[in-house]
């Protein structure tokens, strides 16, 4: 048997844990595997949730986050980092300190604020600190429309508002922004602003309730493509194609919003 271990590209997720497996670092690790990468994780929160509700959330102490980061970066430095849920001010400050110290490349930040049922995974009073501490590290920031509204402070009604918000988030520090249009009432088009140019990535809307973890999956797919050497625009296209198929072949599991299917290709569905 041919040994392939040495050829696997390492990649890291810094995120919360979803015990039901559809979102959070579990979704990230499944996505990394689908892209044939060596996935690693730093757990910052443990969330007791399923497809229907969030029961509770426990934030990991700073020392434990610091030590996880040290363990990763002293041994297997990742080629890209996906950052998800940062549930407390202490967690935001801790992760920011570690990013400044270790200086990883290809950072994708998903500003996770709400679970599908509306549970606040990042309390809104932490929004300003998040902007101050985290946006400057984002090679690509991936807010949805509600998240972008809170970060920018104005209502987003249409595509022009999405473009305005993406540009403002770059002015606040992000190097590029993919503003996801899944919450739009008209279409599922995304706005991508790379700091200079705007691109509209069009997508048809799939009618399904099984969309648990789509934001986590998209951001981890983006980080995966960047880790493999793709440009930002190429990574956006590749990630959107992957998520579209993961939703198309989503899994009808649970009593609420079922999970996307991260491993559709290995199942022979595409």
C-alpha positions in Angstrom: 0.0 0.0 0.0 1.3 3.4 -1.0 2.0 5.8 2.0 0.3 9.1 1.5 0.4 10.6 5.0 3.3 12.9 4.3 1.4 14.5 1.4 -1.7 15.5 3.4 -1.9 19.3 4.0 -2.6 20.3 7.6 -5.4 22.7 8.4 -6.9 24.0 11.6 -10.3 24.9 12.9 -10.7 27.1 16.0 -14.4 26.8 16.9 -17.1 25.5 19.1 -18.1 21.8 19.3 -21.6 20.7 18.1 -22.3 17.4 19.8 -24.9 16.6 17.2 -22.2 16.7 14.5 -23.9 19.0 11.9 -22.1 22.3 12.7 -19.1 23.7 14.5 -15.8 22.0 14.5 -17.4 18.6 13.6 -18.7 20.1 10.3 -15.3 21.7 9.8 -13.4 18.4 10.2 -15.8 16.6 7.9 -15.2 19.3 5.3 -11.5 19.1 5.6 -11.7 15.3 5.1 -13.8 15.8 2.0 -11.1 18.1 0.6 -8.5 15.4 1.5 -6.7 17.5 4.2 -5.4 16.7 7.6 -7.8 18.4 10.0 -6.9 19.6 13.4 -9.0 21.5 16.0 -8.8 23.9 18.9 -12.0 23.7 20.9 -13.1 27.1 22.3 -16.7 26.2 23.4 -18.8 23.1 24.0 -22.3 23.5 22.8 -25.1 21.1 23.8 -27.3 21.3 20.7 -29.1 19.3 18.1 -31.0 20.0 14.9 -33.9 21.6 16.9 -32.4 23.6 19.7 -29.4 24.8 21.8 -29.6 23.6 25.4 -26.4 25.2 26.8 -23.0 26.5 26.0 -19.7 26.3 28.0 -16.7 28.4 27.1 -13.3 26.7 27.4 -11.0 28.5 29.9 -8.2 30.7 28.4 -5.4 28.5 29.6 -6.8 25.5 27.9 -7.2 27.4 24.6 -3.7 28.7 24.9 -2.3 25.2 25.4 -4.2 23.8 22.5 -2.9 26.5 20.2 0.7 25.9 21.5 0.3 22.2 20.9 -0.7 22.7 17.3 1.7 25.4 16.2 4.9 24.0 17.9 4.4 20.7 16.0 2.1 20.8 12.9 1.7 24.4 11.7 -1.5 24.6 9.5 -1.6 25.9 6.0 -4.9 27.6 6.7 -7.1 28.4 9.7 -10.9 28.5 9.9 -12.3 30.4 12.9 -15.9 29.9 14.0 -17.8 30.6 17.1 -16.1 32.9 19.7 -18.7 33.0 22.5 -17.2 35.3 25.1 -15.0 38.4 25.4 -12.3 36.3 27.0 -12.3 33.9 24.1 -12.1 36.7 21.5 -9.2 38.2 23.3 -7.4 34.9 23.8 -7.8 33.8 20.1 -6.6 37.3 19.0 -3.5 37.1 21.2 -2.6 33.7 19.8 -3.1 34.8 16.2 -0.9 37.7 16.7 1.8 35.4 18.3 1.7 32.5 15.9 0.9 34.5 12.7 -0.8 31.8 10.7 -1.6 32.2 7.0 -4.9 32.0 5.1 -7.3 32.8 8.0 -11.0 32.5 7.3 -13.3 34.0 10.0 -17.0 33.1 10.2 -18.6 35.6 12.7 -21.0 33.1 14.2 -23.6 35.0 16.2 -26.7 32.9 16.2 -27.7 29.2 16.0 -30.5 28.3 13.5 -33.1 28.6 16.2 -31.9 32.1 17.2 -29.8 31.2 20.2 -27.1 33.8 20.7 -23.8 32.1 20.3 -22.0 35.4 20.4 -23.8 37.9 22.6 -24.4 41.2 20.8 -22.5 43.2 23.4 -19.4 41.4 22.3 -19.8 42.6 18.7 -17.7 45.7 19.1 -14.8 43.8 20.7 -15.0 41.3 17.9 -14.6 44.0 15.3 -11.7 45.6 17.1 -9.8 42.4 17.8 -10.6 39.9 15.0 -11.4 41.6 11.7 -7.8 42.6 11.1 -6.8 38.9 11.0 -9.4 37.9 8.4 -8.0 37.0 5.0 -11.7 36.3 4.2 -14.6 37.2 6.5 -17.8 35.3 5.8 -20.9 36.9 7.5 -24.4 36.2 6.6 -26.8 39.2 6.2 -28.0 39.3 9.9 -24.4 39.1 11.1 -23.3 41.8 8.6 -26.1 44.1 9.8 -24.9 43.8 13.4 -21.3 44.3 12.4 -22.0 47.3 10.2 -24.9 48.9 12.1 -27.4 49.3 9.2 -30.2 47.2 7.6 -29.3 45.3 4.5 -32.3 45.2 2.1 -30.8 44.4 -1.3 -27.6 43.6 -3.2 -26.4 47.2 -3.2 -26.6 47.2 0.6 -24.6 43.9 0.6 -21.9 45.5 -1.5 -21.9 48.6 0.8 -21.6 46.3 3.9 -18.8 44.2 2.4 -16.8 47.3 1.6 -17.3 48.7 5.1 -16.1 45.5 6.7 -12.9 45.7 4.6 -12.5 49.3 5.8 -12.8 47.9 9.4 -9.9 45.5 8.8 -10.9 42.4 6.8 -8.8 41.8 3.7 -11.7 40.3 1.8 -15.4 39.7 2.6 -17.8 37.0 1.3 -21.2 38.3 2.3 -23.6 35.4 2.1 -27.0 36.0 0.6 -28.8 32.9 2.0 -31.1 35.1 4.1 -32.1 37.3 1.1 -35.8 37.1 0.2 -35.0 37.2 -3.6 -32.1 34.8 -4.3 -29.1 33.1 -2.7 -26.5 35.3 -4.4 -23.3 36.1 -2.5 -21.2 39.3 -2.7 -17.5 38.9 -2.7 -15.2 42.0 -2.2 -11.5 41.4 -2.3 -10.6 44.9 -1.2 -10.6 46.2 -4.8 -13.2 44.4 -6.9 -16.8 43.2 -6.3 -17.9 39.9 -7.7 -21.5 38.5 -7.5 -21.6 34.7 -7.1 -25.0 33.6 -8.2 -26.7 30.5 -6.9 -30.1 28.9 -7.1 -32.0 28.4 -3.8 -32.6 24.8 -2.8 -35.9 24.3 -1.0 -35.0 22.3 2.0 -35.1 22.7 5.8 -31.8 20.7 6.1 -29.3 23.5 6.3 -27.8 23.0 9.8 -24.1 23.9 9.6 -24.0 25.5 6.2 -22.1 28.6 7.4 -19.5 26.5 9.1 -19.2 24.2 6.1 -18.8 27.1 3.7 -16.1 28.8 5.7 -14.2 25.6 6.3 -14.4 24.8 2.5 -13.0 28.2 1.8 -10.1 27.6 4.2 -9.5 24.2 2.6 -9.2 25.7 -0.9 -6.9 28.4 0.3 -4.7 25.7 2.0 -4.5 23.9 -1.3 -3.1 27.1 -3.0 -6.2 28.5 -4.7 -6.7 32.2 -5.1 -9.4 33.9 -3.0 -11.8 34.1 -5.9 -11.1 30.5 -6.9 -11.6 29.4 -3.3 -15.0 31.1 -3.1 -16.2 29.4 -6.3 -15.0 26.0 -5.2 -16.4 26.4 -1.7 -19.8 27.5 -3.0 -20.0 24.6 -5.4 -19.2 22.2 -2.6 -21.8 23.6 -0.2 -24.4 23.7 -2.9 -24.0 19.9 -3.4 -23.8 19.3 0.4 -27.2 21.0 0.7 -28.6 19.3 -2.4 -27.8 15.9 -0.9 -28.5 17.0 2.7 -29.4 14.5 5.4 -33.0 14.2 6.7 -31.9 13.6 10.3 -33.3 14.9 13.5 -36.5 16.8 14.3 -35.4 20.3 13.2 -33.0 21.6 10.5 -31.1 18.5 9.4 -27.4 18.6 8.6 -25.8 19.0 5.2 -24.0 16.0 3.7 -20.3 16.7 3.8 -19.3 13.4 2.3 -21.7 13.3 -0.7 -18.8 12.6 -3.1 -17.5 9.6 -1.2 -21.1 8.3 -1.1 -21.1 8.3 -5.0 -23.8 11.0 -5.1 -21.8 13.3 -7.4 
